[in-house]
Every structure is written in C-alpha cells, then in structure tokens.
Amino acid sequence: MNHLRSIRLSRRLTQVAAYMATGIDQSLLSKYERGVRVPSTGDLLRLAELYRTSLDYLMERTDVIDPYPPKFMQK
C-alpha cells in the first residue's frame, strides 16, 4: 500500500510517531506499508483519522487525498 507510506511521510511522521498516536505497533505499520499484511478495518479507520484522509485514499481506490466532508455538514 504505497499511499500508507506516502501520506505518513507527507505528514512528517515516523512509524514510531504513528504508533504512539494510534496504538498500532510499528512493526505492523511497516508490514502494512510494504504490503506484507492487510490492515484491519479498525486500523484503517485509526490511520485515516490520524492522516486526515479517507479510507478510499488509504486503500488506493482514489488519488484524492482530501477527506470527504463530515456527515453533519452535508445537506
């Protein structure tokens, strides 16, 4: 998952900083970024919140990094 690594780096975070913010072990983050393991839905949600992006971006379904507007703002 190339987007996982690129967005972490664009946010100027180390894997250790991401671990401290999410509780996802650094070695597991490394495996996610290298494509060795597939992140759980819960881990993807935590990472999307930390990186301020959408699940679609993290899962490489889109190249749009901006998250969707929050539901309460939609009309």
PQR file with spaces between the fields and no chain letter, atoms N, CA, C, O and H, PARSE charges and radii, in Angstrom:
ATOM       1  N    MET     1       0.840   -1.178    0.000 -0.4000 1.5000
ATOM       2  CA   MET     1       0.000    0.000    0.000 -0.0000 2.0000
ATOM       3  C    MET     1       0.886    1.243    0.000  0.5500 1.7000
ATOM       4  O    MET     1       1.314    1.714    1.054 -0.5500 1.4000
ATOM       5  N    ASN     2       1.145    1.750   -1.157 -0.4000 1.5000
ATOM       6  CA   ASN     2       2.016    2.905   -1.286 -0.0000 2.0000
ATOM       7  C    ASN     2       1.443    4.164   -0.650  0.5500 1.7000
ATOM       8  O    ASN     2       2.198    4.990   -0.137 -0.5500 1.4000
ATOM       9  H    ASN     2       0.797    1.368   -2.013  0.4000 1.0000
ATOM      10  N    HIS     3       0.125    4.325   -0.674 -0.4000 1.5000
ATOM      11  CA   HIS     3      -0.465    5.520   -0.088 -0.0000 2.0000
ATOM      12  C    HIS     3      -0.218    5.589    1.419  0.5500 1.7000
ATOM      13  O    HIS     3      -0.071    6.681    1.966 -0.5500 1.4000
ATOM      14  H    HIS     3      -0.488    3.653   -1.091  0.4000 1.0000
ATOM      15  N    LEU     4      -0.172    4.466    2.081 -0.4000 1.5000
ATOM      16  CA   LEU     4       0.063    4.476    3.528 -0.0000 2.0000
ATOM      17  C    LEU     4       1.415    5.109    3.855  0.5500 1.7000
ATOM      18  O    LEU     4       1.516    5.928    4.768 -0.5500 1.4000
ATOM      19  H    LEU     4      -0.292    3.579    1.637  0.4000 1.0000
ATOM      20  N    ARG     5       2.422    4.737    3.129 -0.4000 1.5000
ATOM      21  CA   ARG     5       3.759    5.288    3.384 -0.0000 2.0000
ATOM      22  C    ARG     5       3.848    6.736    2.933  0.5500 1.7000
ATOM      23  O    ARG     5       4.370    7.584    3.657 -0.5500 1.4000
ATOM      24  H    ARG     5       2.340    4.071    2.388  0.4000 1.0000
ATOM      25  N    SER     6       3.345    7.022    1.747 -0.4000 1.5000
ATOM      26  CA   SER     6       3.489    8.380    1.211 -0.0000 2.0000
ATOM      27  C    SER     6       2.749    9.408    2.061  0.5500 1.7000
ATOM      28  O    SER     6       3.265   10.503    2.283 -0.5500 1.4000
ATOM      29  H    SER     6       2.922    6.334    1.158  0.4000 1.0000
ATOM      30  N    ILE     7       1.561    9.082    2.535 -0.4000 1.5000
ATOM      31  CA   ILE     7       0.834   10.057    3.354 -0.0000 2.0000
ATOM      32  C    ILE     7       1.496   10.226    4.721  0.5500 1.7000
ATOM      33  O    ILE     7       1.525   11.331    5.263 -0.5500 1.4000
ATOM      34  H    ILE     7       1.141    8.193    2.355  0.4000 1.0000
ATOM      35  N    ARG     8       2.020    9.152    5.272 -0.4000 1.5000
ATOM      36  CA   ARG     8       2.730    9.278    6.563 -0.0000 2.0000
ATOM      37  C    ARG     8       3.918   10.216    6.403  0.5500 1.7000
ATOM      38  O    ARG     8       4.146   11.092    7.237 -0.5500 1.4000
ATOM      39  H    ARG     8       1.997    8.255    4.831  0.4000 1.0000
ATOM      40  N    LEU     9       4.667   10.027    5.332 -0.4000 1.5000
ATOM      41  CA   LEU     9       5.823   10.887    5.098 -0.0000 2.0000
ATOM      42  C    LEU     9       5.401   12.324    4.803  0.5500 1.7000
ATOM      43  O    LEU     9       6.061   13.264    5.246 -0.5500 1.4000
ATOM      44  H    LEU     9       4.482    9.316    4.654  0.4000 1.0000
ATOM      45  N    SER    10       4.315   12.504    4.061 -0.4000 1.5000
ATOM      46  CA   SER    10       3.850   13.867    3.756 -0.0000 2.0000
ATOM      47  C    SER    10       3.378   14.597    5.014  0.5500 1.7000
ATOM      48  O    SER    10       3.423   15.825    5.082 -0.5500 1.4000
ATOM      49  H    SER    10       3.779   11.740    3.700  0.4000 1.0000
ATOM      50  N    ARG    11       2.929   13.836    6.000 -0.4000 1.5000
ATOM      51  CA   ARG    11       2.511   14.427    7.277 -0.0000 2.0000
ATOM      52  C    ARG    11       3.697   14.562    8.243  0.5500 1.7000
ATOM      53  O    ARG    11       3.541   14.984    9.389 -0.5500 1.4000
ATOM      54  H    ARG    11       2.893   12.838    5.945  0.4000 1.0000
ATOM      55  N    ARG    12       4.877   14.194    7.750 -0.4000 1.5000
ATOM      56  CA   ARG    12       6.131   14.296    8.518 -0.0000 2.0000
ATOM      57  C    ARG    12       6.087   13.496    9.813  0.5500 1.7000
ATOM      58  O    ARG    12       6.489   13.969   10.876 -0.5500 1.4000
ATOM      59  H    ARG    12       5.004   13.851    6.819  0.4000 1.0000
ATOM      60  N    LEU    13       5.586   12.264    9.691 -0.4000 1.5000
ATOM      61  CA   LEU    13       5.509   11.369   10.837 -0.0000 2.0000
ATOM      62  C    LEU    13       6.401   10.162   10.624  0.5500 1.7000
ATOM      63  O    LEU    13       6.524    9.658    9.507 -0.5500 1.4000
ATOM      64  H    LEU    13       5.259   11.879    8.828  0.4000 1.0000
ATOM      65  N    THR    14       7.019    9.704   11.690 -0.4000 1.5000
ATOM      66  CA   THR    14       7.739    8.439   11.637 -0.0000 2.0000
ATOM      67  C    THR    14       6.746    7.323   11.955  0.5500 1.7000
ATOM      68  O    THR    14       5.633    7.587   12.408 -0.5500 1.4000
ATOM      69  H    THR    14       6.919   10.114   12.597  0.4000 1.0000
ATOM      70  N    GLN    15       7.144    6.101   11.721 -0.4000 1.5000
ATOM      71  CA   GLN    15       6.297    4.975   12.102 -0.0000 2.0000
ATOM      72  C    GLN    15       6.102    4.946   13.613  0.5500 1.7000
ATOM      73  O    GLN    15       5.033    4.576   14.097 -0.5500 1.4000
ATOM      74  H    GLN    15       8.049    5.886   11.353  0.4000 1.0000
ATOM      75  N    VAL    16       7.114    5.329   14.341 -0.4000 1.5000
ATOM      76  CA   VAL    16       7.006    5.349   15.808 -0.0000 2.0000
ATOM      77  C    VAL    16       5.994    6.405   16.241  0.5500 1.7000
ATOM      78  O    VAL    16       5.207    6.160   17.156 -0.5500 1.4000
ATOM      79  H    VAL    16       7.983    5.630   13.948  0.4000 1.0000
ATOM      80  N    ALA    17       5.998    7.573   15.602 -0.4000 1.5000
ATOM      81  CA   ALA    17       5.024    8.618   15.933 -0.0000 2.0000
ATOM      82  C    ALA    17       3.609    8.147   15.597  0.5500 1.7000
ATOM      83  O    ALA    17       2.674    8.409   16.354 -0.5500 1.4000
ATOM      84  H    ALA    17       6.636    7.772   14.858  0.4000 1.0000
ATOM      85  N    ALA    18       3.444    7.457   14.472 -0.4000 1.5000
ATOM      86  CA   ALA    18       2.128    6.918   14.100 -0.0000 2.0000
ATOM      87  C    ALA    18       1.691    5.870   15.117  0.5500 1.7000
ATOM      88  O    ALA    18       0.519    5.814   15.489 -0.5500 1.4000
ATOM      89  H    ALA    18       4.203    7.244   13.856  0.4000 1.0000
ATOM      90  N    TYR    19       2.622    5.047   15.561 -0.4000 1.5000
ATOM      91  CA   TYR    19       2.315    4.054   16.604 -0.0000 2.0000
ATOM      92  C    TYR    19       1.839    4.741   17.881  0.5500 1.7000
ATOM      93  O    TYR    19       0.849    4.329   18.487 -0.5500 1.4000
ATOM      94  H    TYR    19       3.574    5.093   15.259  0.4000 1.0000
ATOM      95  N    MET    20       2.552    5.787   18.282 -0.4000 1.5000
ATOM      96  CA   MET    20       2.197    6.484   19.523 -0.0000 2.0000
ATOM      97  C    MET    20       0.817    7.139   19.421  0.5500 1.7000
ATOM      98  O    MET    20       0.100    7.231   20.417 -0.5500 1.4000
ATOM      99  H    MET    20       3.356    6.121   17.790  0.4000 1.0000
ATOM     100  N    ALA    21       0.446    7.592   18.226 -0.4000 1.5000
ATOM     101  CA   ALA    21      -0.842    8.255   18.046 -0.0000 2.0000
ATOM     102  C    ALA    21      -1.999    7.276   17.879  0.5500 1.7000
ATOM     103  O    ALA    21      -3.137    7.597   18.220 -0.5500 1.4000
ATOM     104  H    ALA    21       1.029    7.517   17.417  0.4000 1.0000
ATOM     105  N    THR    22      -1.713    6.077   17.351 -0.4000 1.5000
ATOM     106  CA   THR    22      -2.788    5.130   17.035 -0.0000 2.0000
ATOM     107  C    THR    22      -2.783    3.870   17.883  0.5500 1.7000
ATOM     108  O    THR    22      -3.815    3.217   18.035 -0.5500 1.4000
ATOM     109  H    THR    22      -0.788    5.817   17.074  0.4000 1.0000
ATOM     110  N    GLY    23      -1.627    3.525   18.436 -0.4000 1.5000
ATOM     111  CA   GLY    23      -1.511    2.272   19.171 -0.0000 2.0000
ATOM     112  C    GLY    23      -1.250    1.075   18.270  0.5500 1.7000
ATOM     113  O    GLY    23      -1.194   -0.059   18.745 -0.5500 1.4000
ATOM     114  H    GLY    23      -0.789    4.055   18.312  0.4000 1.0000
ATOM     115  N    ILE    24      -1.088    1.319   16.963 -0.4000 1.5000
ATOM     116  CA   ILE    24      -0.774    0.240   16.021 -0.0000 2.0000
ATOM     117  C    ILE    24       0.730    0.032   16.054  0.5500 1.7000
ATOM     118  O    ILE    24       1.489    0.958   15.772 -0.5500 1.4000
ATOM     119  H    ILE    24      -1.133    2.241   16.577  0.4000 1.0000
ATOM     120  N    ASP    25       1.169   -1.170   16.394 -0.4000 1.5000
ATOM     121  CA   ASP    25       2.581   -1.468   16.555 -0.0000 2.0000
ATOM     122  C    ASP    25       3.397   -1.050   15.326  0.5500 1.7000
ATOM     123  O    ASP    25       2.959   -1.228   14.189 -0.5500 1.4000
ATOM     124  H    ASP    25       0.552   -1.923   16.624  0.4000 1.0000
ATOM     125  N    GLN    26       4.572   -0.500   15.568 -0.4000 1.5000
ATOM     126  CA   GLN    26       5.435   -0.017   14.482 -0.0000 2.0000
ATOM     127  C    GLN    26       5.768   -1.113   13.491  0.5500 1.7000
ATOM     128  O    GLN    26       5.786   -0.862   12.286 -0.5500 1.4000
ATOM     129  H    GLN    26       4.928   -0.356   16.492  0.4000 1.0000
ATOM     130  N    SER    27       6.030   -2.313   13.959 -0.4000 1.5000
ATOM     131  CA   SER    27       6.366   -3.405   13.034 -0.0000 2.0000
ATOM     132  C    SER    27       5.167   -3.764   12.162  0.5500 1.7000
ATOM     133  O    SER    27       5.334   -4.140   11.001 -0.5500 1.4000
ATOM     134  H    SER    27       6.016   -2.517   14.937  0.4000 1.0000
ATOM     135  N    LEU    28       3.971   -3.652   12.709 -0.4000 1.5000
ATOM     136  CA   LEU    28       2.759   -3.905   11.935 -0.0000 2.0000
ATOM     137  C    LEU    28       2.544   -2.794   10.899  0.5500 1.7000
ATOM     138  O    LEU    28       2.168   -3.074    9.761 -0.5500 1.4000
ATOM     139  H    LEU    28       3.835   -3.347   13.652  0.4000 1.0000
ATOM     140  N    LEU    29       2.780   -1.540   11.289 -0.4000 1.5000
ATOM     141  CA   LEU    29       2.690   -0.428   10.335 -0.0000 2.0000
ATOM     142  C    LEU    29       3.644   -0.645    9.168  0.5500 1.7000
ATOM     143  O    LEU    29       3.294   -0.409    8.012 -0.5500 1.4000
ATOM     144  H    LEU    29       3.085   -1.312   12.213  0.4000 1.0000
ATOM     145  N    SER    30       4.848   -1.094    9.485 -0.4000 1.5000
ATOM     146  CA   SER    30       5.833   -1.368    8.438 -0.0000 2.0000
ATOM     147  C    SER    30       5.331   -2.441    7.477  0.5500 1.7000
ATOM     148  O    SER    30       5.494   -2.315    6.263 -0.5500 1.4000
ATOM     149  H    SER    30       5.132   -1.286   10.424  0.4000 1.0000
ATOM     150  N    LYS    31       4.726   -3.485    8.012 -0.4000 1.5000
ATOM     151  CA   LYS    31       4.184   -4.558    7.170 -0.0000 2.0000
ATOM     152  C    LYS    31       3.031   -4.050    6.305  0.5500 1.7000
ATOM     153  O    LYS    31       2.908   -4.439    5.143 -0.5500 1.4000
ATOM     154  H    LYS    31       4.594   -3.587    8.998  0.4000 1.0000
ATOM     155  N    TYR    32       2.190   -3.185    6.864 -0.4000 1.5000
ATOM     156  CA   TYR    32       1.102   -2.593    6.084 -0.0000 2.0000
ATOM     157  C    TYR    32       1.674   -1.786    4.925  0.5500 1.7000
ATOM     158  O    TYR    32       1.223   -1.913    3.787 -0.5500 1.4000
ATOM     159  H    TYR    32       2.290   -2.869    7.808  0.4000 1.0000
ATOM     160  N    GLU    33       2.669   -0.959    5.222 -0.4000 1.5000
ATOM     161  CA   GLU    33       3.249   -0.092    4.201 -0.0000 2.0000
ATOM     162  C    GLU    33       3.968   -0.882    3.106  0.5500 1.7000
ATOM     163  O    GLU    33       3.996   -0.453    1.953 -0.5500 1.4000
ATOM     164  H    GLU    33       3.036   -0.856    6.146  0.4000 1.0000
ATOM     165  N    ARG    34       4.536   -2.009    3.451 -0.4000 1.5000
ATOM     166  CA   ARG    34       5.242   -2.836    2.461 -0.0000 2.0000
ATOM     167  C    ARG    34       4.318   -3.805    1.739  0.5500 1.7000
ATOM     168  O    ARG    34       4.741   -4.487    0.805 -0.5500 1.4000
ATOM     169  H    ARG    34       4.513   -2.358    4.388  0.4000 1.0000
ATOM     170  N    GLY    35       3.049   -3.872    2.166 -0.4000 1.5000
ATOM     171  CA   GLY    35       2.100   -4.766    1.526 -0.0000 2.0000
ATOM     172  C    GLY    35       2.210   -6.208    1.972  0.5500 1.7000
ATOM     173  O    GLY    35       1.658   -7.102    1.330 -0.5500 1.4000
ATOM     174  H    GLY    35       2.705   -3.318    2.925  0.4000 1.0000
ATOM     175  N    VAL    36       2.918   -6.446    3.065 -0.4000 1.5000
ATOM     176  CA   VAL    36       3.080   -7.801    3.596 -0.0000 2.0000
ATOM     177  C    VAL    36       1.815   -8.239    4.327  0.5500 1.7000
ATOM     178  O    VAL    36       1.448   -9.413    4.298 -0.5500 1.4000
ATOM     179  H    VAL    36       3.367   -5.721    3.586  0.4000 1.0000
ATOM     180  N    ARG    37       1.153   -7.290    4.981 -0.4000 1.5000
ATOM     181  CA   ARG    37      -0.097   -7.550    5.702 -0.0000 2.0000
ATOM     182  C    ARG    37      -1.163   -6.576    5.235  0.5500 1.7000
ATOM     183  O    ARG    37      -0.854   -5.475    4.780 -0.5500 1.4000
ATOM     184  H    ARG    37       1.451   -6.336    5.005  0.4000 1.0000
ATOM     185  N    VAL    38      -2.400   -6.979    5.348 -0.4000 1.5000
ATOM     186  CA   VAL    38      -3.537   -6.112    5.011 -0.0000 2.0000
ATOM     187  C    VAL    38      -4.082   -5.537    6.314  0.5500 1.7000
ATOM     188  O    VAL    38      -4.383   -6.289    7.242 -0.5500 1.4000
ATOM     189  H    VAL    38      -2.651   -7.874    5.718  0.4000 1.0000
ATOM     190  N    PRO    39      -4.213   -4.212    6.394 -0.5600 1.5000
ATOM     191  CA   PRO    39      -4.711   -3.610    7.634  0.2800 2.0000
ATOM     192  C    PRO    39      -6.156   -4.002    7.925  0.5500 1.7000
ATOM     193  O    PRO    39      -6.965   -4.173    7.013 -0.5500 1.4000
ATOM     194  N    SER    40      -6.459   -4.140    9.198 -0.4000 1.5000
ATOM     195  CA   SER    40      -7.846   -4.377    9.601 -0.0000 2.0000
ATOM     196  C    SER    40      -8.639   -3.094    9.379  0.5500 1.7000
ATOM     197  O    SER    40      -8.064   -2.017    9.215 -0.5500 1.4000
ATOM     198  H    SER    40      -5.801   -4.001    9.939  0.4000 1.0000
ATOM     199  N    THR    41      -9.958   -3.219    9.375 -0.4000 1.5000
ATOM     200  CA   THR    41     -10.816   -2.046    9.211 -0.0000 2.0000
ATOM     201  C    THR    41     -10.570   -1.049   10.334  0.5500 1.7000
ATOM     202  O    THR    41     -10.509    0.157   10.094 -0.5500 1.4000
ATOM     203  H    THR    41     -10.425   -4.093    9.508  0.4000 1.0000
ATOM     204  N    GLY    42     -10.431   -1.542   11.544 -0.4000 1.5000
ATOM     205  CA   GLY    42     -10.176   -0.658   12.686 -0.0000 2.0000
ATOM     206  C    GLY    42      -8.873    0.109   12.549  0.5500 1.7000
ATOM     207  O    GLY    42      -8.810    1.302   12.846 -0.5500 1.4000
ATOM     208  H    GLY    42     -10.482   -2.522   11.738  0.4000 1.0000
ATOM     209  N    ASP    43      -7.826   -0.584   12.095 -0.4000 1.5000
ATOM     210  CA   ASP    43      -6.540    0.082   11.907 -0.0000 2.0000
ATOM     211  C    ASP    43      -6.628    1.119   10.788  0.5500 1.7000
ATOM     212  O    ASP    43      -6.052    2.200   10.902 -0.5500 1.4000
ATOM     213  H    ASP    43      -7.877   -1.553   11.854  0.4000 1.0000
ATOM     214  N    LEU    44      -7.343    0.798    9.710 -0.4000 1.5000
ATOM     215  CA   LEU    44      -7.517    1.762    8.629 -0.0000 2.0000
ATOM     216  C    LEU    44      -8.262    3.004    9.118  0.5500 1.7000
ATOM     217  O    LEU    44      -7.913    4.124    8.745 -0.5500 1.4000
ATOM     218  H    LEU    44      -7.810   -0.081    9.618  0.4000 1.0000
ATOM     219  N    LEU    45      -9.278    2.810    9.946 -0.4000 1.5000
ATOM     220  CA   LEU    45     -10.020    3.951   10.489 -0.0000 2.0000
ATOM     221  C    LEU    45      -9.124    4.834   11.350  0.5500 1.7000
ATOM     222  O    LEU    45      -9.171    6.060   11.242 -0.5500 1.4000
ATOM     223  H    LEU    45      -9.561    1.901   10.250  0.4000 1.0000
ATOM     224  N    ARG    46      -8.310    4.218   12.201 -0.4000 1.5000
ATOM     225  CA   ARG    46      -7.393    4.995   13.038 -0.0000 2.0000
ATOM     226  C    ARG    46      -6.383    5.766   12.197  0.5500 1.7000
ATOM     227  O    ARG    46      -6.085    6.925   12.486 -0.5500 1.4000
ATOM     228  H    ARG    46      -8.272    3.223   12.288  0.4000 1.0000
ATOM     229  N    LEU    47      -5.853    5.121   11.154 -0.4000 1.5000
ATOM     230  CA   LEU    47      -4.871    5.780   10.297 -0.0000 2.0000
ATOM     231  C    LEU    47      -5.511    6.904    9.482  0.5500 1.7000
ATOM     232  O    LEU    47      -4.906    7.962    9.311 -0.5500 1.4000
ATOM     233  H    LEU    47      -6.095    4.179   10.919  0.4000 1.0000
ATOM     234  N    ALA    48      -6.719    6.687    8.983 -0.4000 1.5000
ATOM     235  CA   ALA    48      -7.411    7.733    8.219 -0.0000 2.0000
ATOM     236  C    ALA    48      -7.657    8.957    9.096  0.5500 1.7000
ATOM     237  O    ALA    48      -7.524   10.090    8.635 -0.5500 1.4000
ATOM     238  H    ALA    48      -7.210    5.827    9.123  0.4000 1.0000
ATOM     239  N    GLU    49      -8.012    8.734   10.346 -0.4000 1.5000
ATOM     240  CA   GLU    49      -8.234    9.849   11.267 -0.0000 2.0000
ATOM     241  C    GLU    49      -6.923   10.581   11.542  0.5500 1.7000
ATOM     242  O    GLU    49      -6.876   11.810   11.518 -0.5500 1.4000
ATOM     243  H    GLU    49      -8.121    7.813   10.721  0.4000 1.0000
ATOM     244  N    LEU    50      -5.872    9.828   11.800 -0.4000 1.5000
ATOM     245  CA   LEU    50      -4.564   10.436   12.076 -0.0000 2.0000
ATOM     246  C    LEU    50      -4.070   11.245   10.885  0.5500 1.7000
ATOM     247  O    LEU    50      -3.599   12.370   11.049 -0.5500 1.4000
ATOM     248  H    LEU    50      -5.910    8.829   11.820  0.4000 1.0000
ATOM     249  N    TYR    51      -4.174   10.681    9.695 -0.4000 1.5000
ATOM     250  CA   TYR    51      -3.651   11.328    8.490 -0.0000 2.0000
ATOM     251  C    TYR    51      -4.638   12.303    7.854  0.5500 1.7000
ATOM     252  O    TYR    51      -4.313   12.959    6.864 -0.5500 1.4000
ATOM     253  H    TYR    51      -4.556    9.767    9.562  0.4000 1.0000
ATOM     254  N    ARG    52      -5.857   12.403    8.425 -0.4000 1.5000
ATOM     255  CA   ARG    52      -6.887   13.301    7.900 -0.0000 2.0000
ATOM     256  C    ARG    52      -7.147   13.033    6.415  0.5500 1.7000
ATOM     257  O    ARG    52      -7.005   13.917    5.570 -0.5500 1.4000
ATOM     258  H    ARG    52      -6.121   11.870    9.229  0.4000 1.0000
ATOM     259  N    THR    53      -7.527   11.798    6.129 -0.4000 1.5000
ATOM     260  CA   THR    53      -7.828   11.383    4.769 -0.0000 2.0000
ATOM     261  C    THR    53      -8.966   10.373    4.791  0.5500 1.7000
ATOM     262  O    THR    53      -9.517   10.077    5.851 -0.5500 1.4000
ATOM     263  H    THR    53      -7.643   11.081    6.816  0.4000 1.0000
ATOM     264  N    SER    54      -9.316    9.848    3.629 -0.4000 1.5000
ATOM     265  CA   SER    54     -10.408    8.873    3.538 -0.0000 2.0000
ATOM     266  C    SER    54      -9.869    7.443    3.491  0.5500 1.7000
ATOM     267  O    SER    54      -8.701    7.209    3.181 -0.5500 1.4000
ATOM     268  H    SER    54      -8.869   10.089    2.768  0.4000 1.0000
ATOM     269  N    LEU    55     -10.740    6.510    3.801 -0.4000 1.5000
ATOM     270  CA   LEU    55     -10.370    5.097    3.661 -0.0000 2.0000
ATOM     271  C    LEU    55     -10.087    4.774    2.206  0.5500 1.7000
ATOM     272  O    LEU    55      -9.188    3.988    1.907 -0.5500 1.4000
ATOM     273  H    LEU    55     -11.689    6.700    4.052  0.4000 1.0000
ATOM     274  N    ASP    56     -10.848    5.373    1.296 -0.4000 1.5000
ATOM     275  CA   ASP    56     -10.622    5.130   -0.129 -0.0000 2.0000
ATOM     276  C    ASP    56      -9.200    5.508   -0.537  0.5500 1.7000
ATOM     277  O    ASP    56      -8.577    4.808   -1.335 -0.5500 1.4000
ATOM     278  H    ASP    56     -11.578    6.012    1.539  0.4000 1.0000
ATOM     279  N    TYR    57      -8.687    6.607    0.002 -0.4000 1.5000
ATOM     280  CA   TYR    57      -7.316    7.002   -0.329 -0.0000 2.0000
ATOM     281  C    TYR    57      -6.328    5.984    0.237  0.5500 1.7000
ATOM     282  O    TYR    57      -5.405    5.563   -0.462 -0.5500 1.4000
ATOM     283  H    TYR    57      -9.193    7.176    0.650  0.4000 1.0000
ATOM     284  N    LEU    58      -6.510    5.593    1.474 -0.4000 1.5000
ATOM     285  CA   LEU    58      -5.590    4.633    2.085 -0.0000 2.0000
ATOM     286  C    LEU    58      -5.618    3.289    1.368  0.5500 1.7000
ATOM     287  O    LEU    58      -4.600    2.601    1.299 -0.5500 1.4000
ATOM     288  H    LEU    58      -7.260    5.935    2.041  0.4000 1.0000
ATOM     289  N    MET    59      -6.784    2.910    0.832 -0.4000 1.5000
ATOM     290  CA   MET    59      -6.920    1.636    0.135 -0.0000 2.0000
ATOM     291  C    MET    59      -6.614    1.759   -1.355  0.5500 1.7000
ATOM     292  O    MET    59      -6.790    0.805   -2.114 -0.5500 1.4000
ATOM     293  H    MET    59      -7.611    3.469    0.889  0.4000 1.0000
ATOM     294  N    GLU    60      -6.152    2.952   -1.772 -0.4000 1.5000
ATOM     295  CA   GLU    60      -5.765    3.233   -3.153 -0.0000 2.0000
ATOM     296  C    GLU    60      -6.914    3.081   -4.142  0.5500 1.7000
ATOM     297  O    GLU    60      -6.718    2.673   -5.287 -0.5500 1.4000
ATOM     298  H    GLU    60      -6.009    3.727   -1.156  0.4000 1.0000
ATOM     299  N    ARG    61      -8.124    3.420   -3.679 -0.4000 1.5000
ATOM     300  CA   ARG    61      -9.290    3.442   -4.569 -0.0000 2.0000
ATOM     301  C    ARG    61      -9.429    4.802   -5.230  0.5500 1.7000
ATOM     302  O    ARG    61     -10.196    4.963   -6.179 -0.5500 1.4000
ATOM     303  H    ARG    61      -8.284    3.752   -2.749  0.4000 1.0000
ATOM     304  N    THR    62      -8.671    5.799   -4.718 -0.4000 1.5000
ATOM     305  CA   THR    62      -8.656    7.139   -5.278 -0.0000 2.0000
ATOM     306  C    THR    62      -7.290    7.753   -5.012  0.5500 1.7000
ATOM     307  O    THR    62      -6.564    7.324   -4.115 -0.5500 1.4000
ATOM     308  H    THR    62      -8.047    5.668   -3.947  0.4000 1.0000
ATOM     309  N    ASP    63      -6.955    8.759   -5.802 -0.4000 1.5000
ATOM     310  CA   ASP    63      -5.727    9.512   -5.561 -0.0000 2.0000
ATOM     311  C    ASP    63      -6.016   10.859   -4.913  0.5500 1.7000
ATOM     312  O    ASP    63      -5.110   11.673   -4.734 -0.5500 1.4000
ATOM     313  H    ASP    63      -7.545    9.108   -6.531  0.4000 1.0000
ATOM     314  N    VAL    64      -7.283   11.094   -4.559 -0.4000 1.5000
ATOM     315  CA   VAL    64      -7.680   12.340   -3.894 -0.0000 2.0000
ATOM     316  C    VAL    64      -7.393   12.192   -2.405  0.5500 1.7000
ATOM     317  O    VAL    64      -8.010   11.381   -1.715 -0.5500 1.4000
ATOM     318  H    VAL    64      -8.019   10.433   -4.705  0.4000 1.0000
ATOM     319  N    ILE    65      -6.452   12.987   -1.928 -0.4000 1.5000
ATOM     320  CA   ILE    65      -6.004   12.845   -0.543 -0.0000 2.0000
ATOM     321  C    ILE    65      -6.958   13.492    0.454  0.5500 1.7000
ATOM     322  O    ILE    65      -7.017   13.074    1.611 -0.5500 1.4000
ATOM     323  H    ILE    65      -5.950   13.647   -2.489  0.4000 1.0000
ATOM     324  N    ASP    66      -7.715   14.521    0.015 -0.4000 1.5000
ATOM     325  CA   ASP    66      -8.627   15.223    0.915 -0.0000 2.0000
ATOM     326  C    ASP    66      -9.760   14.309    1.354  0.5500 1.7000
ATOM     327  O    ASP    66     -10.317   13.571    0.542 -0.5500 1.4000
ATOM     328  H    ASP    66      -7.667   14.861   -0.924  0.4000 1.0000
ATOM     329  N    PRO    67     -10.103   14.356    2.645 -0.5600 1.5000
ATOM     330  CA   PRO    67     -11.204   13.517    3.122  0.2800 2.0000
ATOM     331  C    PRO    67     -12.549   14.065    2.653  0.5500 1.7000
ATOM     332  O    PRO    67     -12.655   15.215    2.230 -0.5500 1.4000
ATOM     333  N    TYR    68     -13.552   13.231    2.737 -0.4000 1.5000
ATOM     334  CA   TYR    68     -14.906   13.672    2.430 -0.0000 2.0000
ATOM     335  C    TYR    68     -15.373   14.644    3.508  0.5500 1.7000
ATOM     336  O    TYR    68     -14.861   14.610    4.626 -0.5500 1.4000
ATOM     337  H    TYR    68     -13.465   12.296    3.081  0.4000 1.0000
ATOM     338  N    PRO    69     -16.340   15.513    3.192 -0.5600 1.5000
ATOM     339  CA   PRO    69     -16.877   16.389    4.249  0.2800 2.0000
ATOM     340  C    PRO    69     -17.579   15.544    5.310  0.5500 1.7000
ATOM     341  O    PRO    69     -18.201   14.532    4.985 -0.5500 1.4000
ATOM     342  N    PRO    70     -17.482   15.953    6.575 -0.5600 1.5000
ATOM     343  CA   PRO    70     -18.178   15.213    7.628  0.2800 2.0000
ATOM     344  C    PRO    70     -19.684   15.166    7.360  0.5500 1.7000
ATOM     345  O    PRO    70     -20.247   16.086    6.767 -0.5500 1.4000
ATOM     346  N    LYS    71     -20.310   14.114    7.794 -0.4000 1.5000
ATOM     347  CA   LYS    71     -21.730   13.891    7.523 -0.0000 2.0000
ATOM     348  C    LYS    71     -22.613   15.033    8.027  0.5500 1.7000
ATOM     349  O    LYS    71     -23.584   15.405    7.368 -0.5500 1.4000
ATOM     350  H    LYS    71     -19.852   13.367    8.276  0.4000 1.0000
ATOM     351  N    PHE    72     -22.279   15.584    9.183 -0.4000 1.5000
ATOM     352  CA   PHE    72     -23.120   16.627    9.749 -0.0000 2.0000
ATOM     353  C    PHE    72     -23.081   17.916    8.923  0.5500 1.7000
ATOM     354  O    PHE    72     -23.924   18.791    9.119 -0.5500 1.4000
ATOM     355  H    PHE    72     -21.490   15.282    9.718  0.4000 1.0000
ATOM     356  N    MET    73     -22.120   18.050    8.002 -0.4000 1.5000
ATOM     357  CA   MET    73     -22.020   19.249    7.184 -0.0000 2.0000
ATOM     358  C    MET    73     -22.729   19.095    5.839  0.5500 1.7000
ATOM     359  O    MET    73     -22.931   20.081    5.131 -0.5500 1.4000
ATOM     360  H    MET    73     -21.435   17.339    7.843  0.4000 1.0000
ATOM     361  N    GLN    74     -23.106   17.870    5.482 -0.4000 1.5000
ATOM     362  CA   GLN    74     -23.758   17.631    4.214 -0.0000 2.0000
ATOM     363  C    GLN    74     -25.233   18.005    4.315  0.5500 1.7000
ATOM     364  O    GLN    74     -25.854   17.849    5.366 -0.5500 1.4000
ATOM     365  H    GLN    74     -22.941   17.069    6.057  0.4000 1.0000
ATOM     366  N    LYS    75     -25.784   18.501    3.211 -0.4000 1.5000
ATOM     367  CA   LYS    75     -27.217   18.860    3.195 -0.0000 2.0000
ATOM     368  C    LYS    75     -27.941   18.052    2.174  0.5500 1.7000
ATOM     369  O    LYS    75     -29.151   18.207    2.009 -0.5500 1.4000
ATOM     370  H    LYS    75     -25.279   18.628    2.357  0.4000 1.0000
